[in-house]
Structure formats: C-alpha cells, structure tokens
Amino acid sequence: MRIQDLPYPDPGVPDTRSGPHLLWWLWRNQLGGQLKALAWGLLHFVAVSALPFCVGLAVQAVVERSGTRLALAGGLMALCGAAIAVGDTFLHRAAVTNWITAAARVQQLLARKAARLGSALTQRVAAGEVVAVSTGDVEKIGWFVEAVSRFTAAALTVVVVCVGLAVYQPALGWVVAVGLPVVGLAVLPLLPRATRRADVQREKAGRATELASDTVAGLRVLRGIGGEELFLDRYRRASQEVRHAAVRSARMWSLISAIQVLLPGLLLIAVVWHGTQLARQGRITVGELVTVYSAVMVLNYPLRHFEEIAMAYSFSRPSAKRAAGVLSLRRSTDAGGARGAEVPHGDLYDPATGLLAPAGLLTAVVCGDPDAAGRLAERLGGHPAEAGAPVLLGGVPLDELPLDSARAAVLVQDKDPVLLSGTLRELLDVPASGAVRAEDALAAARCGDVLDALVQGSLDAADPLDSRITERGRSLSGGQRQRLALARSLITDPEVLVLDEPTSAVDSHTEAWIAQGLRRLRSGRTTVVFTSSPLLLDHADRVALVHDGEVLAVGAHRELIEAEPRYRAVVTRETDDERAAADAALPGQGAALLGAFDTMEEIEESA
C-alpha cells in the first residue's frame, strides 16, 4: 500500500451497516499498512521504554564504580536512541500513509456513489451534508483508522514494560503493574458523555454547513428580495450553537486530559515514596529505584495514546455513521446491467405514462406539474426515483444496460443545470460523438451575448473559448447559464436528448431563435423537450400532454390548443373560471382569439 497507488482501481464494496462496521472494513482493507505501522510503533515505543533500564544500569555502574558496565549501559543507550529515531521516522511515514489512504478510499467511494446516483443523491441527502461528509468527516475517519495501529503498539508496550518491571523488581513492579491499568481505564466512565457531546457538536456543525451552502446557492435570490440579513442572522445563530457545543465538548476532553495527567502523577508519587522506603531498608538498589521511576515517567508517553484513541473514536464514529448513510444509498435499478455495452437505437417509450418519442423526431411534453415533469425526465434518462416499469429505447429496457451505456444513449438536462468553474473550452470539453462543433452548438443556443460577457470579464482571453467561468456561472444571468448548458448538451450529441425547461429563463425573442436552432441541429435525432412555451411547442414534430401520470392527448401544438381544454389551460395559463366565462359569454369569438394568438406567435418568430 503506497500513496502513489491512489486512486484505487476499485475501492471495493464498503460495509455500510453502521459507522463501526465501516471503520472496521476500512481497517481490514489496509491490513498491510496497519501491520507495518504496528511493527514500527513497537520498535519505537519499546526502544523508548528500554531507556530507563539503560539509565538504571548506568547509575548502578557509577555507584559500583564499574567502567565496563557503564560502557555497556552507554552502548545500550546509543542503540536505543538509534532504534527510537528509526522507529519514529518510519512509524510517522506508515501512519500518514494509513491516514491518507483511508480518507482517499472514502472520498473515492463517495465520488463513485455520487456518479451512480446522479441527481438522486441531493434528493435524498442535503447538499451541505454531502459536503460535510466529503471534507471534514473523511479526515476524522482517516484519523481513527490510522490511530488504531499506534494505540495497539502503545498498549502492547505498556504490557511488556509492566511484565518486565514485575520480573526486574517485583516489590515495585507489581505496584506499577496494578496502577497502570487503573490509570489507563480511569477515563472510560467519562467517554460516553464526551461522545454524546461530540455527536451534538457534529450534528450542529452539519446543520450550519447545510445552511451556509443553501444560503450561498440562493444568494442572488436573497439579494433580490432583501433577505440576506435574515439568512445571515440565521447562520450567526447556527454558528453560535456550534461554538457552544464545541466549548462543552472541549470541557469534557479537558477533564479527560487532566485525569490523564493527574493519575500518572499520583502513581509516580506512590512509586517514589514506596521505592524510597525500600531503598532505605536495603531491599532495592539505587539503580533499581531509578529504573522503575524512569519507566513510570516514560510510560506517560504511550499512555497518551489511550486518550487519543478514545478521542479519535468519539469524533470518527458519528462521521463514519454519516458516511455509511450516504454510501448505503442505492439506485432503484442495477448499475451493472444485464446486457452488453452497445447503445440501442429506436423509439423512446415510457410504459408508466404511455409517452412515446419516435426516433429522429422532436417531441414536446406538456405537464402542468413541474415536479412531475422533472421525475418523468429522470425516468426517461434511466434514473427513476423509485422502482417501476423500465423505459424502453428501441425495445431495450434502459435498466438492463450498464449505467455508462444508458447515460451515453439518453442525456437528461434538468431545469437547473450546473456550470463548473474553468474556461469555456473546458466546460464544452465533454464526451461527444464529434458530429457537432462547439461553434454550431453555441450558435444554436444563441450564446453570442454570453461569449461577449465572458470576454469582457476575462481581459486576457483572446479567444472566447479561453474566457473563464466563475463557480456555477454566478457572474452570468440565469438565461445565459441555461444557454451555455444547452450548448454543452448539444455538443454531446446523444442518441436521445431530454431537455427539462431549457428556455424558462430567456426572453421570447431569444427563445424563438433557440427553437429554430434546436430543431435544425437535432434534425434526424431523437429529442424530448419538457416545456409549456408556445414558441418551442410550435416547432415540435409532435406534442404530448401528460396529466396525472399518463398521456392524455398527442398531436400538433395548434391542434391541441384548439381541441384540448386542459392543454390550452397549461399553455395559455388560462384558469377554469376564465375559460368558463369565455365559453359562456363569447362562444363565437374563440376562433378569433386563437387566430390572434397565432398571429402573435408569427410576429415573435419573425422578430
């Protein structure tokens, strides 16, 4: 196990039954590194603990005026010093390697889970929670996994030293052998309370992180309604709760640390007092007293690892629980698939709603419920929120295809696409068929003004494709972000392209140009657009009205606007009362209104 081997070709299948099960799984999966750290830790701790015996031999040699034994003691001390240096160096290397590899494995598992779940991840877990798990939690998990081997080495060293003291000088050794377990286990009654306080701190910190993430994501809207101060006050209160919880947790750990200092001190006083009495009685030599005293002093070093492992477990257990909760999420369909990796061709059909998108045509879907439209779009892309009848592409169920093949066959652009920071060239550098050029996609999405805005914001960019996009495209308007995301989807040129409200944030003039460009660029390719815009609907080859989870009507836009009242209500935003009043009071003017409506559409398109 080496850091340069990261990332792993396969991080494995984690045990997500609980936080402790995940920690144990991580420990087992880097057993080689743990044994290496244990071996170097034993060398280091045993060498440190052997120094008191060397010091005792040296003192006794001076008392007895033995130059040979003094030289021997000096040689042993030099050997222990070399062992301490070598052991500490390689223990640190092994420990850091264990920490980084454990944290990297969890991050790799989280990234793989996010890639498999897609947009369903943030529907089940808050975005702030995912951020907290992938940043702070992975460090705490790595800390505990790494600390286990050092604690084991320290515990074995304490046992070895206690046995050695009992054999070397039974009169004092047994005092140390009985006192050290008491010192090491004295803090156990305090650990449950410390753990609970750490859990509360972690929970409050997670809520504060989630609140901060949501506030930053909606900052533009908050400024528009003047609500930034309100949310700032909410975050202040949340951060103060985190601070109070952290102080309460720190108080408990300070008490544990004080006990870890006080009890070894009392044991040392008892050993010195009892040893002095034995030396005055002539039952032990001065060198033996110095040896036992020095051993008790040195044992404070490995004993500190008892406190560290307790603290590491208390902080990592809730973190591991949260990580296990995210990693235990499952897709409603199998990501592996039962078929080969070939991409099927043909009509796209959803048995649940009866929606059919014929191959090579532009199909528009009108749905009065935006949430239902989003769920249907995800199901068409093979990402159903819940199990059900699979969507068919060319008669092949999408859930029987490998996940990569299903996503290559059907690309879904949701109503709130994300733009990653970087240059425009990097944004458009996506897996694609190569049949659509970036210039053509940008032109079809009507991105001319977007390129001008990006160039103005990047003075050092001679080529518009080298201009930089800020995080999530925050320097752009909502309509500009939509058009860049549409251009990115068009470049991909998938077998089937599903667009959920791709022009909801653009003006009607731009929307008319986009409708023409989309139809031209996707000619001969299957395209499904969820929209209620008359400009897009009028360019569709066929329009389907979906209501209450099923297709109620299929036809051309102008046919449905005349013949289907529910379709007309969604597209024209006409209420039931308005429709009833119009039918009752103006029965003869319906055709005139529709003619005027068509004339307005023609004017918008010609503009």
ZAMARGU-4260 file (C-alpha; in steps of 0.2 Angstrom, whole numbers, plus 5000, padded with zeros to 4 digits):
<rodrens>
0) 5000/5000/5000 | 5008/5016/4994 | 5001/5034/4992 | 5007/5034/4974 | 4995/5019/4970
5) 4980/5031/4973 | 4967/5032/4967 | 4962/5013/4968 | 4957/5004/4953 | 4942/4998/4963
10) 4940/5005/4981 | 4929/4989/4985 | 4911/4987/4992 | 4910/4995/5009 | 4901/4988/5024
15) 4888/5001/5027 | 4878/4993/5040 | 4884/5005/5053 | 4898/5018/5057 | 4909/5005/5067
20) 4906/4992/5053 | 4913/5005/5040 | 4928/5009/5051 | 4932/4990/5053 | 4930/4987/5034
25) 4942/5001/5031 | 4955/4994/5044 | 4954/4977/5036 | 4956/4984/5018 | 4973/4991/5023
30) 4979/4977/5034 | 4997/4978/5027 | 4999/4996/5031 | 4992/4993/5049 | 5004/4979/5052
35) 5018/4989/5046 | 5014/5004/5057 | 5012/4992/5072 | 5029/4985/5069 | 5037/5002/5068
40) 5027/5008/5083 | 5033/4993/5093 | 5051/4997/5089 | 5049/5015/5093 | 5039/5013/5110
45) 5049/4998/5116 | 5065/5007/5112 | 5059/5022/5122 | 5053/5011/5137 | 5070/5002/5137
50) 5079/5019/5140 | 5075/5018/5159 | 5083/5001/5161 | 5099/5008/5152 | 5099/5023/5164
55) 5097/5012/5179 | 5111/5001/5174 | 5122/5017/5171 | 5118/5023/5188 | 5121/5007/5197
60) 5138/5006/5187 | 5143/5023/5194 | 5138/5018/5211 | 5148/5002/5210 | 5162/5011/5200
65) 5162/4998/5186 | 5168/5005/5170 | 5164/4990/5160 | 5146/4990/5165 | 5145/5009/5162
70) 5152/5007/5144 | 5139/4993/5141 | 5125/5004/5148 | 5131/5018/5136 | 5131/5007/5121
75) 5114/5001/5125 | 5108/5019/5127 | 5115/5023/5110 | 5107/5008/5102 | 5090/5013/5110
80) 5092/5031/5103 | 5095/5024/5085 | 5080/5012/5087 | 5070/5027/5093 | 5075/5038/5078
85) 5072/5024/5065 | 5056/5018/5073 | 5048/5036/5075 | 5053/5040/5057 | 5045/5025/5048
90) 5030/5025/5061 | 5026/5043/5055 | 5028/5038/5037 | 5016/5022/5039 | 5004/5032/5050
95) 5002/5046/5037 | 5000/5034/5023 | 4987/5025/5033 | 4978/5041/5036 | 4978/5047/5018
100) 4974/5030/5010 | 4959/5028/5022 | 4952/5046/5019 | 4956/5044/5000 | 4946/5027/4999
105) 4931/5035/5007 | 4932/5050/4996 | 4933/5039/4981 | 4918/5029/4987 | 4908/5045/4989
110) 4913/5051/4972 | 4908/5034/4964 | 4892/5034/4974 | 4888/5052/4968 | 4892/5047/4950
115) 4880/5032/4951 | 4866/5041/4959 | 4867/5057/4949 | 4854/5070/4954 | 4845/5057/4965
120) 4859/5060/4978 | 4854/5078/4983 | 4836/5072/4983 | 4839/5060/4997 | 4853/5069/5006
125) 4856/5088/5008 | 4870/5096/4998 | 4878/5103/5014 | 4878/5085/5021 | 4887/5078/5006
130) 4900/5092/5008 | 4902/5089/5026 | 4905/5071/5024 | 4917/5073/5009 | 4928/5086/5018
135) 4929/5085/5037 | 4921/5068/5040 | 4934/5059/5029 | 4948/5067/5039 | 4941/5061/5056
140) 4938/5043/5049 | 4956/5043/5042 | 4962/5048/5059 | 4954/5034/5069 | 4959/5021/5056
145) 4977/5027/5057 | 4977/5028/5076 | 4972/5010/5079 | 4989/5003/5075 | 4998/5016/5085
150) 4987/5013/5100 | 4989/4994/5098 | 5008/4997/5098 | 5007/5008/5114 | 4996/4995/5123
155) 5007/4981/5119 | 5022/4991/5125 | 5013/4995/5142 | 5010/4977/5144 | 5028/4972/5140
160) 5035/4985/5152 | 5023/4980/5166 | 5029/4962/5165 | 5047/4967/5163 | 5046/4978/5179
165) 5037/4964/5189 | 5051/4952/5184 | 5065/4965/5186 | 5060/4972/5203 | 5044/4963/5210
170) 5042/4974/5225 | 5040/4990/5215 | 5035/4981/5198 | 5018/4975/5205 | 5014/4992/5211
175) 5016/4999/5193 | 5008/4984/5185 | 4992/4987/5196 | 4992/5006/5195 | 4994/5007/5176
180) 4978/4998/5171 | 4969/5009/5183 | 4977/5025/5175 | 4973/5019/5158 | 4955/5014/5161
185) 4950/5028/5173 | 4943/5039/5159 | 4931/5026/5152 | 4916/5032/5163 | 4918/5049/5155
190) 4919/5043/5137 | 4900/5041/5134 | 4897/5058/5139 | 4911/5065/5129 | 4905/5055/5114
195) 4887/5062/5116 | 4894/5080/5116 | 4905/5077/5101 | 4889/5070/5092 | 4879/5085/5096
200) 4894/5096/5090 | 4895/5087/5074 | 4876/5087/5071 | 4875/5106/5074 | 4891/5109/5063
205) 4882/5099/5049 | 4867/5109/5050 | 4877/5125/5050 | 4886/5119/5034 | 4870/5115/5026
210) 4863/5132/5030 | 4878/5140/5023 | 4878/5130/5007 | 4860/5134/5004 | 4862/5152/5008
215) 4877/5154/4996 | 4867/5145/4982 | 4852/5156/4984 | 4862/5172/4987 | 4856/5180/4971
220) 4838/5177/4975 | 4841/5183/4993 | 4848/5199/4987 | 4833/5202/4975 | 4821/5200/4990
225) 4832/5209/5003 | 4833/5193/5013 | 4852/5192/5015 | 4852/5199/5033 | 4838/5187/5038
230) 4848/5172/5032 | 4864/5180/5039 | 4856/5181/5056 | 4851/5163/5055 | 4868/5157/5051
235) 4875/5168/5065 | 4863/5159/5077 | 4868/5142/5070 | 4887/5146/5071 | 4885/5151/5089
240) 4876/5135/5093 | 4891/5126/5085 | 4903/5136/5096 | 4893/5132/5112 | 4893/5114/5108
245) 4912/5114/5104 | 4915/5123/5121 | 4905/5110/5130 | 4914/5096/5121 | 4931/5104/5124
250) 4927/5105/5143 | 4924/5086/5144 | 4940/5082/5134 | 4950/5094/5145 | 4944/5085/5160
255) 4949/5068/5152 | 4966/5076/5148 | 4968/5082/5166 | 4964/5065/5173 | 4977/5058/5161
260) 4990/5069/5169 | 4984/5068/5187 | 4983/5050/5189 | 5000/5046/5182 | 5007/5059/5193
265) 4999/5051/5208 | 5006/5034/5203 | 5023/5042/5201 | 5022/5049/5219 | 5017/5032/5226
270) 5031/5023/5217 | 5044/5036/5223 | 5038/5035/5241 | 5037/5016/5241 | 5054/5014/5232
275) 5062/5026/5244 | 5056/5016/5259 | 5063/5000/5251 | 5080/5008/5247 | 5082/5014/5264
280) 5078/4996/5270 | 5091/4990/5258 | 5078/4979/5249 | 5082/4988/5232 | 5097/4996/5225
285) 5098/5015/5219 | 5099/5009/5201 | 5083/4999/5203 | 5074/5013/5210 | 5080/5025/5196
290) 5075/5012/5183 | 5057/5010/5190 | 5055/5029/5192 | 5061/5032/5174 | 5050/5018/5167
295) 5034/5026/5175 | 5039/5043/5169 | 5042/5036/5151 | 5026/5026/5151 | 5016/5043/5151
300) 5021/5044/5133 | 5012/5028/5127 | 4998/5031/5139 | 4993/5047/5130 | 4988/5036/5115
305) 4974/5029/5126 | 4967/5046/5127 | 4970/5049/5108 | 4961/5033/5103 | 4946/5037/5114
310) 4945/5055/5106 | 4948/5048/5088 | 4934/5035/5090 | 4922/5048/5098 | 4924/5060/5084
315) 4925/5047/5070 | 4910/5037/5075 | 4897/5050/5070 | 4907/5054/5055 | 4908/5036/5049
320) 4889/5034/5053 | 4886/5049/5041 | 4897/5042/5028 | 4889/5025/5029 | 4872/5033/5027
325) 4877/5041/5011 | 4886/5026/5004 | 4872/5014/5009 | 4860/5024/4996 | 4856/5013/4982
330) 4849/5016/4964 | 4832/5009/4961 | 4839/5000/4946 | 4855/4990/4945 | 4870/5000/4938
335) 4879/4985/4931 | 4865/4980/4919 | 4861/4963/4912 | 4866/4967/4893 | 4881/4972/4884
340) 4888/4989/4882 | 4880/4993/4865 | 4869/5008/4863 | 4852/5004/4856 | 4843/5014/4843
345) 4824/5017/4840 | 4809/5025/4849 | 4809/5030/4867 | 4794/5023/4876 | 4789/5025/4894
350) 4776/5011/4899 | 4771/5020/4915 | 4764/5035/4907 | 4762/5029/4889 | 4774/5043/4882
355) 4781/5039/4865 | 4796/5049/4857 | 4798/5042/4840 | 4816/5041/4834 | 4823/5056/4824
360) 4808/5067/4829 | 4807/5082/4841 | 4794/5078/4854 | 4787/5091/4866 | 4779/5086/4883
365) 4767/5097/4892 | 4765/5094/4910 | 4756/5105/4922 | 4766/5099/4937 | 4784/5104/4936
370) 4789/5092/4949 | 4781/5078/4940 | 4789/5084/4924 | 4806/5083/4932 | 4803/5065/4938
375) 4797/5059/4921 | 4813/5067/4913 | 4824/5057/4925 | 4814/5041/4922 | 4817/5044/4903
380) 4835/5045/4906 | 4836/5029/4916 | 4837/5037/4933 | 4820/5033/4941 | 4817/5039/4959
385) 4808/5023/4963 | 4807/5006/4955 | 4794/5003/4941 | 4792/4998/4923 | 4808/5002/4914
390) 4809/5015/4900 | 4812/5006/4883 | 4824/5013/4870 | 4822/5003/4853 | 4813/4990/4864
395) 4828/4988/4876 | 4824/4992/4894 | 4837/5005/4900 | 4839/4997/4917 | 4846/4982/4908
400) 4860/4992/4901 | 4876/4996/4910 | 4875/5013/4918 | 4888/5021/4906 | 4879/5014/4891
405) 4862/5021/4897 | 4869/5038/4900 | 4878/5038/4883 | 4861/5034/4875 | 4850/5046/4884
410) 4856/5063/4891 | 4845/5072/4903 | 4847/5091/4906 | 4837/5096/4921 | 4829/5113/4924
415) 4844/5119/4934 | 4860/5113/4926 | 4876/5116/4935 | 4891/5125/4926 | 4908/5121/4934
420) 4922/5134/4936 | 4935/5135/4922 | 4937/5140/4905 | 4923/5139/4892 | 4934/5127/4882
425) 4935/5116/4897 | 4916/5117/4900 | 4912/5111/4882 | 4926/5098/4883 | 4913/5083/4886
430) 4912/5066/4879 | 4904/5068/4862 | 4901/5060/4845 | 4911/5073/4836 | 4897/5077/4824
435) 4893/5094/4832 | 4906/5108/4833 | 4906/5119/4848 | 4903/5134/4836 | 4887/5126/4829
440) 4881/5122/4847 | 4884/5139/4854 | 4875/5147/4839 | 4860/5136/4840 | 4859/5140/4859
445) 4860/5159/4854 | 4876/5161/4865 | 4883/5177/4856 | 4880/5189/4870 | 4886/5176/4883
450) 4903/5175/4874 | 4904/5194/4874 | 4900/5195/4893 | 4913/5181/4896 | 4927/5190/4886
455) 4923/5206/4895 | 4926/5198/4911 | 4942/5189/4905 | 4953/5203/4898 | 4967/5191/4895
460) 4957/5179/4884 | 4960/5182/4865 | 4949/5168/4861 | 4931/5167/4869 | 4934/5149/4872
465) 4948/5153/4884 | 4937/5165/4894 | 4934/5160/4912 | 4918/5155/4920 | 4916/5158/4939
470) 4909/5144/4951 | 4892/5139/4945 | 4892/5153/4932 | 4887/5166/4946 | 4893/5180/4935
475) 4881/5176/4922 | 4862/5178/4922 | 4850/5163/4923 | 4846/5164/4905 | 4864/5164/4900
480) 4868/5149/4911 | 4854/5140/4903 | 4860/5143/4886 | 4878/5138/4890 | 4871/5122/4897
485) 4861/5119/4882 | 4876/5121/4871 | 4885/5109/4881 | 4871/5096/4879 | 4870/5099/4860
490) 4889/5096/4858 | 4887/5079/4867 | 4875/5074/4853 | 4867/5059/4862 | 4856/5046/4854
495) 4841/5054/4864 | 4842/5071/4872 | 4830/5075/4885 | 4828/5094/4890 | 4818/5100/4905
500) 4813/5118/4903 | 4828/5123/4893 | 4822/5141/4890 | 4812/5145/4905 | 4824/5160/4909
505) 4826/5168/4892 | 4816/5181/4883 | 4803/5176/4869 | 4814/5183/4855 | 4829/5173/4860
510) 4818/5158/4863 | 4811/5159/4846 | 4829/5158/4839 | 4834/5144/4851 | 4818/5134/4845
515) 4824/5135/4827 | 4842/5131/4831 | 4837/5116/4841 | 4826/5109/4828 | 4840/5112/4815
520) 4854/5105/4825 | 4845/5090/4831 | 4837/5085/4814 | 4836/5067/4812 | 4840/5064/4831
525) 4828/5060/4845 | 4824/5075/4856 | 4812/5077/4870 | 4808/5094/4877 | 4798/5097/4893
530) 4790/5114/4891 | 4775/5125/4891 | 4782/5138/4879 | 4771/5140/4863 | 4787/5145/4854
535) 4795/5128/4857 | 4779/5119/4856 | 4775/5126/4838 | 4792/5119/4832 | 4789/5101/4839
540) 4785/5087/4827 | 4773/5081/4840 | 4767/5086/4857 | 4761/5075/4871 | 4750/5081/4886
545) 4754/5072/4902 | 4742/5074/4916 | 4741/5064/4932 | 4755/5052/4927 | 4748/5047/4910
550) 4747/5054/4892 | 4730/5061/4888 | 4732/5068/4871 | 4745/5068/4857 | 4746/5079/4842
555) 4752/5096/4834 | 4753/5111/4845 | 4739/5121/4835 | 4728/5106/4835 | 4729/5103/4854
560) 4727/5122/4858 | 4710/5121/4849 | 4704/5104/4854 | 4711/5100/4872 | 4705/5112/4886
565) 4717/5105/4898 | 4732/5108/4886 | 4726/5126/4882 | 4725/5129/4901 | 4743/5124/4904
570) 4750/5133/4889 | 4740/5149/4890 | 4739/5150/4909 | 4720/5151/4907 | 4711/5147/4923
575) 4695/5137/4924 | 4684/5152/4928 | 4692/5162/4914 | 4689/5148/4902 | 4670/5145/4908
580) 4667/5164/4906 | 4675/5165/4889 | 4664/5150/4883 | 4648/5157/4890 | 4650/5175/4886
585) 4660/5174/4869 | 4656/5157/4861 | 4658/5165/4844 | 4675/5173/4847 | 4685/5158/4851
590) 4692/5156/4834 | 4696/5174/4833 | 4706/5173/4849 | 4716/5158/4843 | 4719/5167/4827
595) 4726/5182/4836 | 4736/5170/4847 | 4744/5163/4831 | 4747/5180/4824 | 4757/5185/4840
600) 4767/5169/4838 | 4772/5173/4820 | 4777/5190/4825 | 4789/5183/4838 | 4796/5171/4827
605) 4799/5184/4813 | 4807/5195/4826
</rodrens>
